[in-house]
Amino acid sequence: MIEYIEGKVSALTPASLILEAGGLGYFINISLYTYSQIDGKEGIKILIHEVIREDAHQLFGFAASHERELFRILISVLGVGANTA
């Protein structure tokens, strides 16, 4: 599992960001809260929750550990997926 990624923000939207680290660009899904915390910053460290399925590998990023923990609690509820959480 990936705990966090530290790097330079290449692109940022309210729903996602591309973070360049070690010559790779990571597409990371984010919340509006995380967007507001990192907007305007070049170099960041973002906490990661990785979802691996048969058809996709997804990264979800969080500016704070309490937000990631809430996300993990929500996805443990039956019927609530990562995109909904």
C-alpha positions in Angstrom: 0.0 0.0 0.0 1.1 3.6 -0.7 1.0 5.7 2.5 1.7 9.1 0.9 3.2 10.8 -2.2 5.3 13.9 -2.0 5.9 15.9 -5.1 5.1 18.9 -7.3 1.5 19.6 -8.4 1.4 19.5 -12.2 -2.4 20.0 -12.6 -5.2 20.6 -10.2 -9.0 20.5 -10.4 -11.6 20.4 -7.7 -11.9 16.6 -8.2 -8.4 15.5 -9.1 -4.8 16.4 -9.3 -1.7 15.2 -11.1 1.3 15.0 -8.8 4.8 14.6 -10.2 7.1 12.6 -8.1 10.3 10.8 -9.1 9.7 11.4 -12.8 6.2 9.9 -12.7 2.8 11.7 -12.9 0.2 10.3 -10.5 -3.5 10.9 -11.2 -5.1 11.3 -7.8 -8.8 11.7 -7.0 -9.4 14.3 -4.3 -12.2 15.9 -2.3 -13.2 19.6 -2.3 -11.7 19.9 1.2 -8.3 18.6 0.0 -8.6 20.9 -3.0 -9.0 23.9 -0.7 -6.1 22.9 1.4 -3.6 22.4 -1.5 -4.8 25.1 -3.9 -2.0 27.5 -4.7 0.8 25.2 -3.4 3.5 23.8 -5.7 5.1 21.1 -3.5 2.8 19.0 -1.4 2.7 15.7 0.6 -0.7 14.0 0.1 -1.9 10.9 2.0 -3.1 8.1 -0.2 -5.8 5.4 -0.2 -5.2 2.9 -3.0 -8.1 0.9 -4.5 -7.1 -2.0 -6.7 -9.7 -3.8 -8.7 -9.6 -6.2 -11.7 -10.3 -3.4 -14.1 -8.6 -0.3 -12.4 -6.1 1.0 -10.0 -7.3 4.2 -8.3 -5.6 6.6 -6.0 -7.5 8.8 -3.6 -5.7 11.6 -1.9 -6.3 13.5 1.3 -4.7 16.6 2.9 -5.3 15.4 6.4 -5.3 12.0 8.2 -8.8 12.5 9.8 -10.3 12.9 6.3 -8.7 9.7 5.1 -9.9 7.8 8.2 -13.5 9.1 7.6 -13.2 7.9 4.0 -12.1 4.5 5.1 -15.0 4.2 7.6 -17.5 5.2 4.8 -16.2 2.7 2.3 -16.6 -0.1 4.9 -20.4 0.5 4.8 -22.2 -1.9 2.6 -23.2 -0.2 -0.7 -20.9 2.8 -0.4 -18.1 2.7 -2.9 -14.9 4.8 -3.1 -16.3 7.4 -5.5 -19.4 7.9 -3.3 -17.4 8.2 -0.1 
